[in-house]
Amino acid sequence: MSGMDKAGDRSGVSEVADKPDELDEAIRDFRLGVHGWSEAALSRPRTVVASAPRRIWRLALGWTLGCALVVGGVSGGLYEQHQRRETARVVAAKAAEQQRLAAQERARQEEEELLAKVDRDVSREVPSAMEPLARLMAEDESQ
Amino acid sequence: MARAEEIAAEEFSAVVTEHRTQIFRFLLSSTRDVDLSETLTQECFMKAQRNWASFRGESSAMTWLMRIAINLQKDHWRNRRLQFWRQTQAYAVNLDAASEWLPSGERSAEQQLLAKERVRQVGQAVEGLSERQRTVFLLRYVEEMELREIAQATGLNEGTVKAHLSRALAKVREKLGGKR
């Protein structure tokens, strides 16, 4: 009541003076209501203890999930990269092995060809062990 | 030097004791959220303490604190637009909750019911006001501040404060069923 009286008494506040009584009363009651609400809210039992751990847990959970996502993403990426490198390494090793085998085969063939050529050349230059005998036999036959 | 700081701390402590209730009440009626109002009240006094040395007393401590509170509240709403605003929505109540706290006084049961209904209507009307109109209305009619003080606290000139107040009052009157 005193609040409205105080407001109403103030000079130069024409918007208050012009109001009908009902508006005066309504605003005064509104003020009293807000004051009562505020006092009750200030003197209420505090719930800080109950709400703080929940917030902390929520924060911790958020951070944990966030970290797990980041770690998962990074390790997934690293694993993928490692797999790619490993595959490339295996493919390269296979190709090198094939090349090595092919080179071995080629060397073996070349060696065989060389030996065959040597055999052929030797057989042409050196008379066969049976050649004199054969010639003697041929001579005998002619006689 | 240490003695001066001690005196300043004592002065500030007295200011907190004297004005805490009013700052909290203004923030409560503006935000309609008890927890948020407590947080903003604390922030207001923390900010005031940090700047206490630079307070020159050009306006009253109350007006200065109210200005900080108004800015904090504005910042809150501005930031909230960028964030998820479910939390405040979840905890905010309608301003007509004030009717629940209306003292019965010497009224009859019928008069009390009528008064509660009127308070509810005023609360609804105040909620429907623009931010600036609401601030001016609450400072004038709930905190009972002078127009000059409201002008200092809001950073508006007195003429603008009067204009906002007049529009706010017209809307409240309209809600109560009166003519403009």
Interface residues (C-beta under 8 A of the other chain):
Chain A: G3 K6 A7 R10 G12 V13 E15 K19 P20 E22 L23 E25 A26 I27 D29 F30 R31 L32 G33 V34 H35 G36 W37 S38 E39 A40 A41 L42 R44 S51
Chain B: T21 F24 R25 L28 S29 V34 D35 S37 A97 A98 S99 E100 W101 L102 P103 A115 R118 V119 Q121 V122 G123 V126 R140 Y141 V142 E144 E146 L147 K162 L165 S166 L169 V172 R173 L176 G178
